[in-house]
Amino acid sequence: MIAFNCKPLSANPSVEPLVFEWDALTGAVTGPSAAQVKEAAADGGVPLHPAPAWHTFSAEPLKSRADLAAIVGHLHQLPGELAGGYPAVDEEPGFVEVLDAEGRVVATGEVDF
C-alpha cells in the first residue's frame, strides 16, 4: 500500500486534500478520501490539464497508475509516486466530426479554441 496526502490545486475551500492508501496490485483504496477516489474512478474518465483534454479510464482504473494519476491530478497536486504516470496530452490540434442520426460523418473541422 502507498499512502497519499495530496494538496488541492485550488484555493477553493470546498476542495479538500485527498488522503488515502492505494494498493496497485489489487486496486484497493482505503482511508478518509477512499470514497471520493472510488466515485471518480466510476465516472469513466476525467479532464486532464491542459483543458479541454480528457482521459478515458481503462477497464480497471483503480489498478492503473495512469488512471489514478489522472483522478488525483484533476484537482490535486500529484505526489512523486504518481507524477510519472500522468497521461500525456496530444498537443496537436484536434478535429471534430459531426454525425447524422445514422452515425454517418456529415462534416469535419479543426477544433478552434
Backbone as a chain_set.jsonl record, in Angstrom:
{"seq": "MIAFNCKPLSANPSVEPLVFEWDALTGAVTGPSAAQVKEAAADGGVPLHPAPAWHTFSAEPLKSRADLAAIVGHLHQLPGELAGGYPAVDEEPGFVEVLDAEGRVVATGEVDF", "coords": {"N": [[0.845, -1.182, 0.0], [0.49, 2.214, -0.792], [0.711, 5.336, 0.7], [-1.05, 8.39, 0.403], [-1.195, 11.943, 0.537], [-2.614, 14.399, -0.776], [-2.423, 17.684, -1.765], [-4.808, 20.271, -2.532], [-5.099, 21.802, -5.813], [-6.41, 24.1, -6.065], [-7.44, 27.116, -4.411], [-9.908, 27.085, -3.436], [-11.998, 26.534, -0.757], [-13.734, 24.374, -0.662], [-12.542, 22.272, -1.942], [-10.944, 19.745, -0.693], [-7.959, 18.22, 0.749], [-6.776, 15.119, -0.683], [-6.667, 12.175, 0.978], [-5.48, 9.068, 1.222], [-4.904, 5.485, 0.912], [-3.342, 3.264, -1.388], [-3.358, 0.236, -3.168], [-1.712, -0.984, -5.748], [-1.697, -3.489, -6.973], [-4.042, -4.884, -6.214], [-5.955, -2.942, -6.486], [-7.158, -1.825, -4.348], [-8.451, 0.792, -2.395], [-8.193, 2.735, 0.394], [-8.938, 4.635, 3.391], [-9.473, 8.104, 4.493], [-10.31, 9.591, 2.167], [-11.089, 7.667, 0.391], [-13.664, 6.976, -0.626], [-14.236, 9.154, -2.287], [-12.234, 8.924, -4.249], [-12.895, 6.415, -5.34], [-15.443, 6.998, -6.327], [-14.822, 8.876, -8.321], [-13.36, 7.189, -10.014], [-15.355, 5.573, -10.968], [-16.62, 7.116, -12.829], [-15.743, 6.875, -15.452], [-13.961, 8.504, -16.79], [-11.868, 11.491, -16.804], [-11.227, 15.043, -16.773], [-8.166, 16.367, -18.154], [-5.114, 18.224, -17.673], [-3.543, 20.316, -20.014], [-6.77, 21.887, -20.21], [-8.959, 21.491, -22.979], [-8.508, 18.744, -22.576], [-9.038, 15.182, -22.206], [-9.214, 12.183, -20.308], [-9.869, 8.861, -20.765], [-10.796, 6.183, -18.746], [-9.23, 2.98, -18.095], [-10.305, -0.498, -18.136], [-10.064, -1.275, -15.492], [-9.72, 1.04, -13.501], [-8.706, 1.565, -10.903], [-6.533, -0.03, -10.679], [-4.695, 0.978, -12.294], [-1.93, 3.009, -12.775], [-1.795, 5.294, -14.404], [-4.52, 5.993, -14.671], [-5.196, 6.493, -11.972], [-3.428, 8.596, -11.469], [-4.518, 10.509, -13.19], [-7.021, 10.895, -11.982], [-6.301, 11.938, -9.438], [-4.7, 14.139, -10.238], [-6.496, 15.852, -11.443], [-7.741, 17.72, -9.67], [-5.869, 17.999, -7.694], [-2.498, 18.227, -6.32], [0.006, 16.243, -7.731], [1.567, 13.497, -6.23], [5.018, 12.375, -6.087], [5.083, 9.61, -6.595], [3.039, 9.208, -8.388], [3.311, 11.076, -10.382], [4.852, 10.495, -12.712], [3.124, 8.832, -14.012], [1.072, 10.314, -15.033], [-1.227, 10.899, -17.613], [-0.175, 11.607, -20.958], [-0.798, 14.483, -22.928], [-2.101, 14.975, -26.109], [-0.663, 17.241, -28.15], [-1.289, 18.163, -30.65], [-3.521, 19.894, -32.88], [-6.977, 19.223, -32.495], [-9.613, 17.416, -34.159], [-13.027, 17.587, -35.037], [-15.929, 15.629, -35.611], [-19.038, 15.809, -37.178], [-21.945, 14.054, -36.794], [-24.683, 12.412, -38.445], [-28.094, 11.31, -37.775], [-27.895, 8.587, -38.269], [-25.335, 8.011, -37.681], [-23.423, 8.661, -39.576], [-20.648, 10.49, -40.872], [-21.034, 13.855, -41.431], [-19.816, 16.278, -41.512], [-16.61, 17.759, -40.951], [-14.12, 19.305, -38.937], [-11.531, 21.524, -37.729], [-10.677, 21.816, -34.324], [-11.187, 24.811, -32.689], [-9.896, 26.941, -30.39]], "CA": [[0.0, 0.0, 0.0], [1.169, 3.504, -0.833], [-0.112, 6.366, 1.34], [-1.033, 9.676, -0.274], [-1.834, 13.114, 1.132], [-2.488, 15.276, -1.94], [-2.958, 19.029, -1.544], [-5.599, 20.795, -3.65], [-4.51, 22.781, -6.721], [-7.253, 25.288, -5.946], [-7.594, 27.736, -3.093], [-11.313, 26.936, -3.075], [-12.052, 25.737, 0.473], [-14.546, 23.159, -0.81], [-11.665, 21.226, -2.452], [-10.129, 19.312, 0.431], [-6.894, 17.291, 0.375], [-7.096, 13.699, -0.843], [-5.861, 11.371, 1.896], [-5.894, 7.679, 1.007], [-3.882, 4.479, 0.645], [-3.655, 2.567, -2.629], [-2.624, -0.98, -3.5], [-1.762, -1.067, -7.21], [-1.947, -4.863, -7.423], [-5.436, -5.271, -6.005], [-6.852, -1.82, -6.748], [-7.803, -1.417, -3.094], [-8.271, 2.174, -1.957], [-8.727, 2.894, 1.744], [-8.6, 5.898, 4.029], [-10.51, 9.128, 4.571], [-10.8, 10.044, 0.853], [-11.283, 6.499, -0.478], [-14.956, 7.041, -1.32], [-14.124, 10.165, -3.337], [-11.403, 8.341, -5.314], [-13.692, 5.356, -5.975], [-16.522, 7.654, -7.081], [-14.216, 9.435, -9.535], [-12.99, 6.062, -10.874], [-16.585, 5.023, -11.544], [-17.152, 8.04, -13.825], [-15.338, 6.506, -16.805], [-12.889, 9.368, -17.276], [-11.682, 12.735, -16.069], [-10.478, 16.056, -17.531], [-6.724, 16.48, -17.951], [-4.518, 19.541, -17.897], [-4.391, 21.494, -20.095], [-8.134, 21.722, -20.708], [-10.073, 20.607, -22.679], [-8.115, 17.346, -22.734], [-9.848, 14.207, -21.472], [-8.62, 10.852, -20.171], [-10.836, 7.785, -20.565], [-10.208, 5.161, -17.893], [-9.132, 1.588, -18.521], [-11.351, -1.355, -17.565], [-9.875, -1.331, -14.042], [-8.998, 2.284, -13.22], [-8.018, 1.589, -9.612], [-5.315, -0.825, -10.807], [-3.888, 1.674, -13.293], [-1.221, 4.202, -12.287], [-2.195, 6.429, -15.238], [-5.883, 6.386, -14.312], [-5.173, 7.091, -10.64], [-2.769, 9.896, -11.607], [-5.483, 11.428, -13.796], [-8.025, 11.203, -10.961], [-5.697, 12.83, -8.441], [-4.204, 15.352, -10.874], [-7.572, 16.731, -11.898], [-7.941, 18.814, -8.721], [-4.883, 17.942, -6.618], [-1.087, 18.101, -6.669], [0.405, 14.843, -7.872], [2.766, 13.079, -5.498], [6.056, 11.813, -6.939], [4.772, 8.226, -6.972], [2.063, 9.196, -9.477], [3.599, 12.11, -11.381], [5.301, 9.879, -13.959], [2.026, 8.104, -14.633], [0.035, 11.218, -15.546], [-1.362, 10.698, -19.066], [0.313, 12.656, -21.852], [-1.838, 15.14, -23.717], [-1.745, 15.177, -27.506], [-0.576, 18.684, -28.377], [-1.719, 18.521, -31.993], [-4.907, 20.351, -32.916], [-7.955, 18.167, -32.645], [-10.638, 17.542, -35.187], [-14.339, 17.109, -34.624], [-16.787, 15.109, -36.667], [-20.466, 15.963, -36.947], [-22.608, 12.852, -37.283], [-26.13, 12.488, -38.601], [-28.836, 10.397, -36.9], [-27.467, 7.216, -38.528], [-23.934, 7.874, -37.313], [-22.529, 8.963, -40.695], [-19.97, 11.783, -40.775], [-21.58, 14.813, -42.39], [-18.922, 17.42, -41.556], [-15.436, 17.697, -40.087], [-13.486, 20.607, -38.77], [-10.487, 21.626, -36.718], [-11.132, 22.418, -33.079], [-10.647, 26.158, -32.551], [-10.076, 27.418, -29.011]], "C": [[0.888, 1.242, 0.0], [0.218, 4.523, -0.218], [0.072, 7.694, 0.616], [-1.733, 10.734, 0.578], [-1.631, 14.228, 0.112], [-3.193, 16.603, -1.692], [-3.755, 19.48, -2.762], [-4.783, 21.746, -4.524], [-5.207, 24.127, -6.576], [-7.243, 25.823, -4.522], [-9.045, 27.664, -2.618], [-11.406, 26.039, -1.84], [-12.903, 24.471, 0.367], [-13.732, 21.993, -1.385], [-10.688, 20.875, -1.333], [-9.008, 18.39, -0.045], [-7.441, 15.866, 0.19], [-6.126, 12.916, 0.049], [-6.351, 9.937, 1.776], [-4.677, 6.788, 0.844], [-4.332, 3.691, -0.583], [-2.755, 1.362, -2.79], [-2.779, -1.19, -5.005], [-2.086, -2.472, -7.714], [-3.411, -5.258, -7.314], [-6.423, -4.184, -6.383], [-7.573, -1.339, -5.503], [-7.442, 0.028, -2.76], [-8.944, 2.287, -0.602], [-8.341, 4.267, 2.275], [-9.708, 6.919, 3.921], [-11.097, 9.566, 3.228], [-11.082, 8.897, -0.112], [-12.588, 6.58, -1.266], [-14.906, 8.034, -2.476], [-13.316, 9.619, -4.524], [-12.197, 7.276, -6.07], [-14.818, 5.946, -6.82], [-15.98, 8.232, -8.383], [-13.86, 8.324, -10.517], [-14.208, 5.464, -11.574], [-17.15, 5.898, -12.664], [-16.745, 7.723, -15.256], [-14.221, 7.348, -17.381], [-12.87, 10.664, -16.503], [-10.959, 13.747, -16.96], [-8.998, 16.03, -17.175], [-6.306, 17.927, -18.137], [-3.556, 19.42, -19.059], [-5.762, 21.161, -20.681], [-8.148, 22.092, -22.183], [-9.735, 19.127, -22.845], [-8.938, 16.445, -21.817], [-9.108, 12.876, -21.437], [-9.729, 9.853, -19.897], [-10.144, 6.666, -19.796], [-10.164, 3.794, -18.568], [-10.266, 0.794, -17.867], [-11.262, -1.423, -16.04], [-9.071, -0.11, -13.596], [-8.254, 2.311, -11.887], [-6.797, 0.667, -9.579], [-4.332, -0.164, -11.774], [-3.255, 2.931, -12.698], [-1.633, 5.431, -13.09], [-3.593, 6.912, -14.868], [-5.911, 7.057, -12.95], [-4.503, 8.459, -10.683], [-3.721, 10.922, -12.214], [-6.55, 11.834, -12.791], [-7.47, 12.215, -9.967], [-5.331, 14.166, -9.07], [-5.265, 16.29, -11.39], [-7.721, 17.937, -10.974], [-6.862, 18.91, -7.644], [-3.454, 17.837, -7.157], [-0.715, 16.627, -6.708], [1.635, 14.551, -7.016], [3.751, 12.439, -6.469], [5.746, 10.413, -7.428], [3.793, 8.143, -8.143], [2.423, 10.128, -10.627], [4.03, 11.517, -12.725], [4.213, 9.122, -14.693], [0.955, 8.991, -15.234], [-0.026, 11.11, -17.066], [-0.861, 11.898, -19.872], [-0.855, 13.202, -22.663], [-1.299, 15.357, -25.12], [-1.803, 16.672, -27.791], [-1.039, 19.114, -29.766], [-3.169, 18.991, -31.968], [-5.856, 19.182, -33.149], [-8.935, 18.447, -33.766], [-11.936, 16.992, -34.622], [-15.073, 16.597, -35.851], [-18.233, 15.311, -36.256], [-21.142, 14.771, -37.599], [-24.093, 13.107, -37.478], [-26.787, 11.438, -37.701], [-28.435, 8.935, -37.097], [-25.997, 6.992, -38.195], [-22.952, 8.112, -38.44], [-21.917, 10.347, -40.5], [-20.518, 12.702, -41.846], [-20.713, 16.068, -42.493], [-17.742, 17.165, -40.624], [-14.855, 19.094, -39.985], [-12.444, 20.566, -37.688], [-11.06, 22.306, -35.489], [-10.431, 23.76, -32.933], [-10.945, 26.662, -31.155], [-9.667, 28.858, -28.886]], "O": [[1.898, 1.305, 0.7], [-0.958, 4.568, -0.579], [1.186, 8.078, 0.262], [-2.727, 10.456, 1.248], [-0.611, 14.917, 0.127], [-4.398, 16.646, -1.442], [-3.426, 19.12, -3.892], [-3.878, 22.419, -4.032], [-4.65, 25.167, -6.927], [-7.06, 25.077, -3.559], [-9.37, 28.129, -1.526], [-10.94, 24.9, -1.872], [-12.803, 23.589, 1.219], [-14.177, 20.847, -1.326], [-9.736, 21.607, -1.063], [-9.099, 17.831, -1.139], [-8.424, 15.47, 0.817], [-4.91, 12.998, -0.121], [-7.474, 9.614, 2.166], [-3.559, 7.27, 0.661], [-5.525, 3.475, -0.799], [-1.544, 1.443, -2.58], [-3.861, -1.537, -5.477], [-2.69, -2.621, -8.777], [-3.957, -5.894, -8.215], [-7.605, -4.465, -6.582], [-8.498, -0.533, -5.592], [-6.28, 0.428, -2.835], [-10.125, 1.973, -0.462], [-7.522, 4.97, 1.683], [-10.757, 6.651, 3.335], [-12.284, 9.886, 3.163], [-11.291, 9.127, -1.303], [-12.605, 6.278, -2.459], [-15.478, 7.777, -3.536], [-13.686, 9.838, -5.677], [-12.174, 7.239, -7.301], [-15.11, 5.446, -7.907], [-16.607, 8.093, -9.432], [-14.036, 8.49, -11.724], [-14.084, 4.907, -12.665], [-18.061, 5.475, -13.375], [-17.346, 8.252, -16.192], [-13.593, 6.951, -18.363], [-13.731, 10.917, -15.66], [-10.163, 13.355, -17.814], [-8.622, 15.714, -16.046], [-7.047, 18.743, -18.685], [-2.787, 18.459, -19.084], [-5.898, 20.279, -21.529], [-7.379, 22.964, -22.586], [-10.602, 18.338, -23.221], [-9.463, 16.884, -20.793], [-8.458, 12.488, -22.408], [-10.451, 9.98, -18.908], [-9.041, 6.25, -20.15], [-10.941, 3.494, -19.474], [-11.084, 1.352, -17.135], [-12.278, -1.609, -15.37], [-7.872, -0.217, -13.341], [-7.257, 3.023, -11.762], [-6.105, 0.591, -8.564], [-3.255, -0.701, -12.033], [-3.952, 3.806, -12.184], [-1.805, 6.507, -12.516], [-3.823, 8.117, -14.764], [-6.573, 8.081, -12.779], [-4.952, 9.387, -10.01], [-3.73, 12.08, -11.797], [-6.945, 12.999, -12.749], [-8.105, 13.232, -9.69], [-5.62, 15.217, -8.499], [-4.957, 17.428, -11.744], [-7.818, 19.067, -11.453], [-6.919, 19.786, -6.781], [-3.232, 17.417, -8.293], [-1.083, 15.86, -5.818], [2.627, 15.278, -7.075], [3.362, 12.007, -7.554], [6.103, 10.055, -8.55], [3.726, 7.116, -8.819], [1.894, 9.984, -11.73], [3.604, 12.004, -13.773], [4.365, 8.803, -15.872], [0.027, 8.497, -15.875], [1.001, 11.216, -17.738], [-1.097, 13.05, -19.509], [-1.775, 12.471, -23.031], [-0.189, 15.856, -25.303], [-2.861, 17.292, -27.687], [-1.168, 20.31, -30.028], [-3.957, 18.542, -31.135], [-5.556, 18.265, -33.914], [-9.058, 19.572, -34.249], [-11.937, 16.05, -33.829], [-14.865, 17.067, -36.969], [-18.61, 15.019, -35.121], [-20.952, 14.5, -38.785], [-24.692, 13.915, -36.768], [-26.097, 10.752, -36.947], [-28.613, 8.123, -36.189], [-25.473, 5.899, -38.406], [-21.768, 7.806, -38.299], [-22.583, 11.266, -40.023], [-20.477, 12.376, -43.032], [-20.848, 16.838, -43.444], [-17.863, 16.444, -39.634], [-15.079, 19.947, -40.844], [-12.46, 19.686, -36.827], [-11.834, 23.257, -35.597], [-9.207, 23.834, -33.044], [-12.107, 26.798, -30.773], [-9.748, 29.431, -27.8]]}, "num_chains": 1, "name": "protein.A"}
